[in-house]
Amino acid sequence: MGFCNQHGERQHAMRLTLTEFLTLDGVSQGPGSPDEDISDGFSRGGWFVPFLDEEFIQHAADWLGAADALLFGRRTYDNFSRDWPKITDPDDPFSEKMNGLPKYVASRSLARAAWAPTTILSGDVAAQVAELKRQPGRELQIHGSARLAQSLLGAGLIDELRLVIAPVVVGNGRRLFPVGGAPAGLRLVRTKTTPGGLAILVYESAGLPKYGTYDAGA
């Protein structure tokens, strides 16, 4: 779907993208620090930090540069809204975009969102996100927010997944793709590794998975 702006230029509807940090065993919980997310007794947070390098930071900044809006689950929003307004360094590659972009948070319990500009999505979140995607723009981006990502992937709303895999196994913690989650087919479109050891896998959604039987004689 496309739109025309006031100058007659063609604009496309927004794509929904997900950026998620993962361990090799699929854990997405608490990548940034030991106390980022200790829910359910998780005590192995901060596993992503040892592998950060300048190349990945630039890559992440380029992704954020394509965002016209941000979408969060409640837990990630609470963490980000606490921390990002305190980062005012003009040389920080993320703070201006994170603090200035329109933000949406999916929550049935949040009554007030102080990290402006923020809109609270409640009720049928999938329908509201689908409506946001119909607006003209580049990307509506999810960062973290694994539970929200799971539900929107199951609803067929995520267009691109940017999975950044750290070379570490933590053994427990909340996973992006839990047992019993909705199936989804994906198409690998880009890969990259960083000097720090991160593997970046970029996938496009491809509908439902396909299945087959291996024929050794074929």
Disulfide bonds with the S-S distance in Angstrom:
none
